[in-house]
Amino acid sequence: MRPALISAELYELLDELRRFRHFFRHAYGVELDADKVGEAVGKAILLREPFHLGMMNFLDRLGE
């Protein structure tokens, strides 16, 4: 059995960004809230490092 690529916590945060992206791509004619866009950008920036570390951990475990 292969190790998990991301933790359950990271999955939840990534899924939240996925939902925002889905809304953004399908929100024709809807004005976006600048605060929500800024919040999504902030979360994406904060997730960069944990995602990278999770990926490196995954690759290390595959090499064991």
Sequence and secondary structure as in RCSB ss.txt:
>XXXX:A:sequence
MRPALISAELYELLDELRRFRHFFRHAYGVELDADKVGEAVGKAILLREPFHLGMMNFLDRLGE
>XXXX:A:secstr
    SS HHHHHHHHHHHHHHHHHHT TT    HHHHHHHHHHHHHHHHHHHHHHHHHHHHHT 
